[in-house]
Amino acid sequence: MKILSFSSSSSTVPLFVSIFIILCRSDALVNLPENETVPAVIVFEDFIVDPSNNNNLVSIAKGNFPPYGRDFDGGKPTQRFTNGKIPSNFIAEELEIKKLLPAYLDPTLQPAILLTGVSFASGASGYDPLTSKLSHVLSLSDQLGLFKEYIGKLKTMVGEEGTNCILSQSLFLLVQGSNDIAETCSVIRKGQYDFPTYADLMVGWASSFLKELGPRRISVFCLPPLGCLPSQRSIRGGKQRECVDNINEESKLFNDKLSSELDSLNTNFPLARFVYIDIYNPLLVLIQNPQKLGFEVADKGCCGTGLIEVALLCNKFNPFTCDDVSKHVFWDSFHPTERVYKFLISAIIQQYVNKFL
């Protein structure tokens, strides 16, 4: 795979420095405390926020074909596993950094764009290294390696001090774990570990990754109610396709362990901000009460029958894809719709923004 590269020149460096100065003085749409700024958003995640890093990988974990992206930029499928924008896009937009957070491996990415952040996310990855290996996607270790390369590029543009300023004030996002539980644990790891032990391993992998990132402002998203995903209802929810209680209980157990580990990290690394983001309860409320929040369908996705379709099975040849996606909580059998993401992220930003500053 070819990684973006560029060389600086005497004419371009002053431009980068000027952009950097503007970034450190910019104001956001969100009401930030006085003298606080968020110059960039940097993302390490899985299916939920991969903008296109998987496009050049030999993997079936892709969404760069219709009907994915049918409401994005005039109907452009880019790898975003939904009908439109993904959470990282809304976060960057809410903070008035930029409207779209690009993939680091996008071959068209311009150097100046790096200053306001990128996504290293890779769909189908997980905390468990085996999860990424099975899907032939970027592991967290791979994403960390690309991040270190990214730091080198920032130093070329704005120097050591400028790079430290950007990274110390940026918002880092970590969203992982769904694929570990829904796929790796339930199929392969099941015979090796009981779930509490596996959850401890997941938290250990997460903690090691966070320590590698260093003292940053890091928002760590917990697991959603995985047992209520349309795919899990279809596979394990019986004839009535009910939410699968034991999978939701596993999600909650992991979330409790993750929250405790973040508390410990905050104590041991006082210069960092590790913020636990609860996505489990807001999404569960939406799933259980869709009509009260302006939705109609929460037990199946819009794409295809909505029962099992995701990735390659969610394609333009499926005649059952819904016409009105605004009625649906889920786009495919695994991922929410753009409307749900916007709804959740707006609330999350307002609730947590002061905690990572």
N, C-alpha and C positions, 0 to 999 in steps of 0.2 A: 504494500500500500504506500502511495506517495503522500508524504506529509507536506503541508504548506511551508514554504520557505521563502525568505526574502532577504535582501541586503539593504542596509541603510546607506544614506549618502548625506553630504553636508547640506543639501537642499531640503531633504525630507526630515531630518532630525529636528530643526527648529519648529516645523509644523506639528510634529508629534508632541513637542514640549508645550506648544501653545494649547493644543487640545487637552493635554494633561492638566494645565493650569485651570482651564475652563471647567473640567470635570470636578476638580476639588472644590470648586466654588458654586456648583450648580444647586438649584433648589428642586425639590421633588413635589409631586402632586400630593403625596402623603405628608401630613404635618410632622416633620422631623423636629427633634429638639434643636434649640439654637446652637449654631456652630457645628452641627452634625451633617454629614453628607454620605451618600452611598454612591461612589463613582462607577461601580461595576457589579455585575452579578455573575457568579461562577458556579457551574452546576455539575454535579456528579450523580448520575441517576440511571434509571432503567427505562422500561417501556413508556412510562408516564411522561417523560420529558425529553426523549431522544428526538432532536429536530432533523437529523439526517446522518449522524455518524456511522450508522450501519450500512449506508448505501453502497460503500465500496468494499464491504466485507463479504466473504463467501458464507452466507448464512441465510436461513429462511425467515429470520426474525426481522422482517421488513414490512413497511407500510407505504412504500413509495409508488403506489399504483391506485387507481380509482377502485372504489369510491372514497378511500381515505383522502382527506383534504378537500372534499367537495365544496366546503364553505370557506376555504382558505385561499386568499389571493386569486379569486376568480376560478377556483376549482383546481388548484394545483396540489397534487400529492407530493409530499416532500420526505416522508418517513414519520411524520407526526401521527401517532396512532389514535386519531380521532377525526372528526369532521372539519376541525378548524384549528384554533390556537391551543397551545398546551400551557400548563401552569407557569413554567419559567417565562413564557412570553408575557403573561399577565403581571407577573411580579416585576419584571423589568419595566413594563409600561406604567404600573402603579407608582413606581419609584422615579418615573420620568427619566429613565436612563436611555431606553430605546424601545421601539415597538416589538421587535423580534430579536430573540437571543439566538445567534447563529451557532451552528455546529462547528467545533474546532477543526474537524477534518473536511469541511466544505472546501473544495479546491478553488472556488471563486472568492474566498474570504480575503478581504483587503487588510493589510497590516494595521491601519488605524483603527479598525473595528475591534481589535484585540484589547484596546484600552478600556472599553466599556463592558468587557466580559464576554465569555463564550460558554458553550455547553460541551462537556466531555461525555455526556450521557450516552449509554448504549443499551438499546432495547434488548430485553431478555437476560440482562446481567443480574447479579445479586451479590450479597455479602459473601456467600459461599463461593469460593473459586470454581468449584465444580459446576455451578449453575451456568456461568459464562462459558466454560469449556464445552458443555453439552450443546450449547447453541452457537458456538463459534463466534462469539461477540467479545467486546472489550470488557475485561474484568476490572475490578476496582484498582488492582495493581497496574493494569495497562493505562487506565484513566489517570492515575497518579503520575505515571511516567510522562504522559502527554502534558500534564499540568506543569511538571518541572521544565519541560521543553518550552512551554508557554512563558514561564518566568524568564527564561533566557531571552526570549524575543522582546519581552517588556523592557528588560535591562538595556537591550540594544537601542530601544526607542527613547526611553526617558531616564535611563541611568539607574543606579542602585537605589538612591534615595527616592526617586520618583516611583519606582516599582514597589518599594516598601510602603509608600504612602497609599498607593492604589490598593494593594493587597490587604493592608491593615484596616482599611475602611470599607472594603467590599463586602457584599453579602454572599456567603457560600451556602449552597443548598445540597443536601444529601437526601436522596429518596431511593431506598432499596428495600429488599426483603420479600416483596410479594411473590416473585418467581421462586425464591428459595422454598417458601412454604407450599405454594400451590402446585409446584412441579417437582423440584429436586427432593424435598423432604418426603412428600407423599409417595414418590415412586422409587427413588434410589436409596436415600438415606434412612428410610423407614426401618430397614432391617439392621441398621448399624447403631442407631441411637433412639432413645425415647424422646418425645418432643421437648421436655424441659432441658435435657442435655443439649439437644440441637439448638434450642433457643439461646442457651449460654454460649455455644460456639458462634452463633450469628452475632451476638452482642460483642464477643471478643474480637471478631473480624472487624466489626464497625468501629470499635474503640481503637484498634490498631491503626485503622485508616485515618481516623480523626487526629490521632497523635502525630501521624506523618504530615498532616496538613499544617500543623503548627498553630500558634496562637492567632486564631482568626475569629470572625463573626460567622458562626456556622449554625444554620437552621437545619435540624434533623427531623424529617417527617416520619411519624410512626406509621405502622401498617393500617390500611383501611379494613373494614369488616369483610375479609376475603370470602367468608362463607356466604355472603349475599351477592357475590358477583354472578351474573347470569350463567357463566360456564360452570361454576361450582354448584349452583342450583340444579343445572341439567345433569351433571355427572353424579352428584352425591345427595341431592335434595329430595329423592323419592318421586312418586308420581305427581305430587302436588308442587314439586319444585320449590320447596321451602328453603329459607336460609339454613345453611348447615351450621348448627350450633357449635359442634366441636372445633370446626375450623375457625369460627369467630373467637372461641375461647383460646385457641392457640395464638391468634393475632393479639388478643389482649394480654396474654402471658408474656409474649415477646415485648410488647409495648411497655409493660411494667418494668421488665428487666432493662430495657433500653433507657427509660426515664431515670432509673436509679443509677445507671452507668454515667449518664450525662451529668447528673448531680455530682457524682464523684469526680468527673473530669473538671467540672467548674471549680471544685474545691482545690484540686491539685494543680490546675493551670489558671490562676487568677487573671492573667492577661488575656485570656480567651473568653469567648461567649459561645457556649453550646446550648442552643435553645431547642427544647422538645416541642414539636408542632403536632398538636392533636388533630388528625384528619379522620380518625376512626369515628368519633361521636357525631361530628357535623354531617358526614356522609351517611351514617346509619339513620339519623333523623330524616334526612332527605329521602332515603330509600323506603323508610317505614311510613312516611307521610308525604308522598309526592304531590298530591293534589293541593295541599296547603301551601306549597311553595311553587305552584304553577306548572307542575309536571303531571303526566298521566300514566306513564309506563316506567316501572322501576325493576321489573323482574326479567326483562329481556332487552337486548340491544336493538338498535335501529338497523344495523347491517345484516342482510339476509334474514333468516328466521329469528335472529337475535338470541338463539339458544346456545350455540356452540361456536359460531363463526368468529375467528380472529385471525389476523395476519393473512396468509394465503387463502384461507377459506372465505374471507371477507373480500370479495372481488366484484368487478363490474358485470360478471356473467350470472351472478346470483339474482334471480328475478324478485326476491321477496323483500329487498331493502325498502325501508319506510320512506314515505314522501316528506313527512313533517318531523324532522329530527328534534325540534324544540319540545316535543311532547315527551321525549325520552331522557331518562337519567343516564343511560349507557349508550355509547355509540356502537361498540361491538360487544362481544360476550365478556370482555375483560376491562375495557377502558371507558370512562365517562365521556360525555359530550363536552364540546367547547362551552356550552351554556352552563353546565354544572361546574366546570373548572373556574369560570369567571365568577360564579356565585360564591364558591368556596374560597378562592384566593382573595377576593375583596374583603371578606370577613376575617380571614387569617392575617392579612396585612395590618388591618386596624387593631386586631387583638395583640399581635406579637411584635410590632415594629419597634416599640420602645425597649423590648427585652434584649435585643441584640446590639443596642447602641451603648 
